[in-house]
Amino acid sequence: MSVVPLLEIAKHAAPLRQQAESALRQAIVDGQLRPGQRLTERELTVSLGVSRTLVREALRQLESEGLISVIPNRGPIVRELSADEIEDLYAIRAVLEGLAARRFAEKADDESLRLLGETAADAISAYEAGEPVRALEAKNRFYDLLVAVADSQSLSTMLATLHSRIKQWRAVGMTHPQRSPARSQEAIDGLHAIWSAIGRRDAAAAEAATRDEARRGAAELM
């Protein structure tokens, strides 16, 4: 069986273990490694170009983040979620991202508002063009910017692990063959609503719109 290379590891700057973790995490988030897929140390060692020890350390870290599970007599696999877990995960997401949107509306300077508007426009353009990968990347940047400008270390820490799992399932939902054609327009409307509220500096409306979009995302995955 041929081994598909994952993200290239530059082998400088950040420690190799951290680079291996990041490459595996990104492959899961992007959907290159799919839910339920088995992960073998030998293939990952070849794919990543690092030692088996570093692969094991990276897998342990991703297990602690909830991205993989270790199954007895089978080994590590990309973690799948039950309907209850999806509902729970997205309920938490709605609260935390809603708070990030509220704080962004309250704290953002003009440059941050401009950047968020550009990112929203990029995501909307990609949805309208039927380019799910570009839409996914832009939407992830949109939410990352919300959290960064909210400027809360506690909020950022709580969302960091959560976002890895959310981005994974956002990728699954956006590329799934049974995805509803109406969902792209819902996502466009949701981004418009969030951006419009933030542009008006209406913190309460920004929080409500962000929570609504999270609930629609959960419904899609369900």
C-alpha positions as CSV (number, residue, x, y, z in Angstrom):
1,M,0.0,0.0,0.0
2,S,1.4,3.4,-1.0
3,V,1.7,6.0,1.8
4,V,0.2,9.4,1.0
5,P,2.4,12.2,2.3
6,L,0.8,14.5,4.9
7,L,1.8,18.1,5.4
8,E,5.5,18.6,4.8
9,I,7.6,19.0,7.9
10,A,10.3,21.7,7.4
11,K,12.5,20.3,10.3
12,H,13.5,23.7,11.6
13,A,12.1,26.4,13.9
14,A,9.5,24.5,16.0
15,P,10.5,21.2,17.6
16,L,9.9,18.2,15.4
17,R,7.4,16.7,17.8
18,Q,5.3,19.9,17.6
19,Q,5.6,19.9,13.8
20,A,4.4,16.3,13.6
21,E,1.5,17.1,15.9
22,S,0.6,20.1,13.7
23,A,0.8,18.1,10.5
24,L,-1.4,15.3,11.8
25,R,-3.9,17.7,13.4
26,Q,-4.2,19.7,10.1
27,A,-4.7,16.5,8.1
28,I,-7.6,15.5,10.4
29,V,-9.1,19.0,10.4
30,D,-8.9,19.2,6.6
31,G,-10.5,15.8,6.1
32,Q,-7.4,14.2,4.6
33,L,-7.6,11.7,7.4
34,R,-11.3,10.8,7.7
35,P,-13.4,9.8,10.8
36,G,-12.9,6.1,11.5
37,Q,-9.7,5.9,9.5
38,R,-7.0,3.7,11.2
39,L,-3.6,5.4,11.8
40,T,-0.6,3.1,11.7
41,E,2.7,4.2,13.2
42,R,4.7,2.7,10.2
43,E,2.8,4.6,7.6
44,L,2.9,7.9,9.6
45,T,6.6,7.5,10.2
46,V,7.1,7.3,6.4
47,S,4.6,10.0,5.6
48,L,5.9,12.5,8.1
49,G,9.5,11.6,7.8
50,V,10.1,11.5,11.6
51,S,10.9,8.7,14.1
52,R,8.3,6.3,15.4
53,T,8.9,7.8,18.9
54,L,7.8,11.3,17.7
55,V,4.8,9.8,15.9
56,R,3.7,8.1,19.2
57,E,4.1,11.3,21.1
58,A,2.1,13.2,18.5
59,L,-0.7,10.6,18.6
60,R,-0.8,10.8,22.4
61,Q,-1.3,14.6,22.2
62,L,-4.1,14.3,19.6
63,E,-5.8,11.6,21.7
64,S,-5.8,14.1,24.7
65,E,-7.4,16.7,22.3
66,G,-10.2,14.2,21.4
67,L,-9.2,14.0,17.7
68,I,-8.2,10.3,17.8
69,S,-9.2,7.3,19.8
70,V,-7.1,4.3,20.7
71,I,-9.1,1.1,20.2
72,P,-7.9,-2.2,21.9
73,N,-6.5,-4.7,19.3
74,R,-6.8,-2.1,16.6
75,G,-4.8,0.9,17.6
76,P,-5.4,4.6,17.0
77,I,-8.2,5.8,14.6
78,V,-9.5,9.2,13.7
79,R,-12.3,9.8,16.2
80,E,-15.9,9.6,15.2
81,L,-18.6,11.5,17.1
82,S,-22.0,10.2,18.2
83,A,-25.1,12.4,17.7
84,D,-25.1,13.3,21.4
85,E,-21.5,14.4,21.2
86,I,-22.1,16.5,18.2
87,E,-25.0,18.2,19.9
88,D,-22.9,18.8,23.1
89,L,-19.9,20.0,21.1
90,Y,-21.8,22.5,19.1
91,A,-23.8,23.7,22.1
92,I,-20.5,24.6,23.8
93,R,-19.3,26.2,20.5
94,A,-22.4,28.4,20.3
95,V,-21.7,29.8,23.8
96,L,-18.0,30.4,23.4
97,E,-18.0,31.7,19.8
98,G,-21.0,33.9,20.7
99,L,-19.1,35.4,23.5
100,A,-16.1,36.0,21.1
101,A,-18.4,37.8,18.7
102,R,-19.8,40.0,21.5
103,R,-16.3,40.9,22.7
104,F,-15.2,41.6,19.1
105,A,-18.0,44.0,18.6
106,E,-17.1,45.8,21.8
107,K,-13.3,45.9,21.4
108,A,-12.4,45.8,17.7
109,D,-10.5,48.7,16.1
110,D,-11.2,49.9,12.5
111,E,-8.4,47.7,11.1
112,S,-9.8,44.6,12.8
113,L,-13.3,45.4,11.4
114,R,-11.8,45.7,7.9
115,L,-10.0,42.4,8.2
116,L,-13.1,40.6,9.4
117,G,-15.2,42.1,6.6
118,E,-12.6,40.9,4.0
119,T,-12.6,37.5,5.5
120,A,-16.4,37.3,5.5
121,A,-16.5,38.5,1.9
122,D,-13.9,35.8,1.0
123,A,-16.1,33.1,2.6
124,I,-19.3,34.3,0.9
125,S,-17.6,34.5,-2.5
126,A,-16.3,30.9,-2.1
127,Y,-19.8,29.7,-1.1
128,E,-21.3,31.4,-4.1
129,A,-18.7,30.0,-6.5
130,G,-19.3,26.5,-5.1
131,E,-15.7,26.1,-3.8
132,P,-16.1,24.3,-0.4
133,V,-12.3,24.1,0.3
134,R,-11.8,27.8,-0.1
135,A,-15.0,28.5,1.8
136,L,-13.9,26.3,4.7
137,E,-10.5,28.1,4.9
138,A,-12.1,31.5,4.9
139,K,-14.7,30.6,7.4
140,N,-12.0,29.2,9.7
141,R,-10.1,32.4,9.4
142,F,-13.2,34.4,10.2
143,Y,-13.8,32.6,13.5
144,D,-10.1,32.6,14.4
145,L,-10.1,36.4,13.9
146,L,-13.2,36.7,16.1
147,V,-11.3,34.9,18.9
148,A,-8.0,36.7,18.5
149,V,-9.6,40.2,18.7
150,A,-11.8,39.2,21.6
151,D,-8.5,39.3,23.5
152,S,-9.3,36.9,26.2
153,Q,-6.7,34.3,27.1
154,S,-9.3,32.2,29.0
155,L,-11.6,32.2,26.0
156,S,-8.8,31.4,23.6
157,T,-7.6,28.5,25.7
158,M,-11.1,27.0,26.0
159,L,-11.7,27.3,22.3
160,A,-8.3,26.1,21.1
161,T,-8.9,22.3,21.5
162,L,-12.6,22.7,20.7
163,H,-11.8,24.4,17.4
164,S,-9.7,21.5,16.2
165,R,-12.7,19.2,16.5
166,I,-15.1,21.8,15.1
167,K,-12.9,22.4,12.1
168,Q,-12.7,18.7,11.5
169,W,-16.5,18.3,11.5
170,R,-17.0,21.6,9.6
171,A,-14.8,20.0,6.8
172,V,-16.8,16.8,6.9
173,G,-20.1,18.7,6.7
174,M,-19.1,21.0,3.8
175,T,-17.7,18.2,1.6
176,H,-20.3,15.5,2.3
177,P,-22.1,14.2,-0.8
178,Q,-25.5,14.4,1.0
179,R,-25.0,18.0,2.1
180,S,-28.1,20.1,1.5
181,P,-27.7,22.6,-1.3
182,A,-29.6,25.1,0.9
183,R,-26.9,25.0,3.5
184,S,-24.5,27.2,1.6
185,Q,-27.1,30.0,1.4
186,E,-27.8,29.5,5.1
187,A,-24.1,29.9,5.8
188,I,-24.0,33.1,3.7
189,D,-26.9,34.5,5.5
190,G,-25.3,33.6,8.8
191,L,-22.1,35.4,8.0
192,H,-24.0,38.4,6.7
193,A,-25.9,38.5,10.0
194,I,-22.8,38.2,12.2
195,W,-20.8,40.8,10.2
196,S,-23.8,43.2,10.0
197,A,-24.3,43.2,13.8
198,I,-20.5,43.6,14.4
199,G,-20.4,46.4,11.9
200,R,-23.1,48.2,13.9
201,R,-21.3,47.5,17.1
202,D,-24.4,45.7,18.3
203,A,-22.7,43.2,20.7
204,A,-25.9,41.4,21.7
205,A,-27.0,40.9,18.1
206,A,-23.5,39.7,17.1
207,E,-23.6,37.1,19.9
208,A,-27.1,35.9,19.0
209,A,-26.3,35.6,15.2
210,T,-23.1,33.6,16.0
211,R,-25.1,31.3,18.3
212,D,-27.7,30.8,15.6
213,E,-25.1,29.9,13.0
214,A,-23.5,27.3,15.4
215,R,-27.0,25.7,15.8
216,R,-27.4,25.5,12.1
217,G,-24.0,23.9,11.8
218,A,-25.0,21.2,14.3
219,A,-28.3,20.6,12.5
220,E,-26.3,20.0,9.3
221,L,-24.1,17.4,10.9
222,M,-26.9,15.7,12.6
